Amino acid sequence: MPDLNGKIRYAVVGGGSISQGAFMPGVGQTENSILTALVTSDPIKADKLAKRYALKSYSYTQYGELLASGEIDAVYVATPNFMHREFVVPALEAGIHVLLEKPMASNEDDCKAMQAAAHRSNAKFMIAYRLHFEPGTLEMIERVHAGDFGQPRLFTSTFTQTVKPTNHRMQNGFAAGPVLDMGPYPLNMVRQLLGEEPIEVSAVGTTAPDSTLGTPDTVSVCLRFPEIAWHSSPSATPFQAASVSSSLAPRAKSKPLPVSVTARVWVLPTALLSVTRLKSTRILFSTSLQARRRTSQIAF
């Protein structure tokens, strides 16, 4: 049940950077939600964040106790990717709504298990992927589908960020690496822009000889899409391919490492559609939330 003011009571599961930098301060800007609990294994975070937001803190081993407490209506799960299932399924089975940080999971079995739990439950289950709602992104998709830029031929996306070598995303293999961390942005964007699913996928990962990371330094993913019916013409011939690459440049151990993901898709010859997401560049087409700078360009 919501609180006396009709607001949904959230527990935050995982006190990492996305929780602290986006979700927790963001809830305070809503009119229908409040924070009531925090689940973390870090006693320093538990103390600091509980005091800042007036929360009751729980350890991961107390998660079942929280779900049965009657203190919450929903959980926001922002644990490492490979730990999503173990916190999502019990919440859904307890009738607690779940907002899950992307990606949904690091393997298909976990996705199916969470979907099955959602189907058995009366609780709602949603992936926290903000670009489904970001106005500039929605406008871009609508205009491409309307043919405002002609026939889309080429999709290119670049996503970079800096990550400390000790961060869990750099030390848990593919399940936490840049493809699952940053790849959803360009991969979802090209699928939404083209309104199609890829029919072929190939990938290449490379690692520098001196790398101490548990994930490849660079990953390139190529996607082949079918011809787009809503923009095709009798003379148009399908051209193919897309790539998503993520790379890490080695630096001193004490400094964060830059990570980048690049995606390119060729569907039909000639015209160019390019969407670039790169931190530290000026906004050209659309803006985004939480002061995360992105660039989106369309050329034709």
Order of alpha helices (4+ residues) and beta strands (2+ residues): beta-alpha-beta-alpha-beta-alpha-beta-alpha-beta-alpha-beta-alpha-beta-alpha-alpha-beta-beta-beta-beta
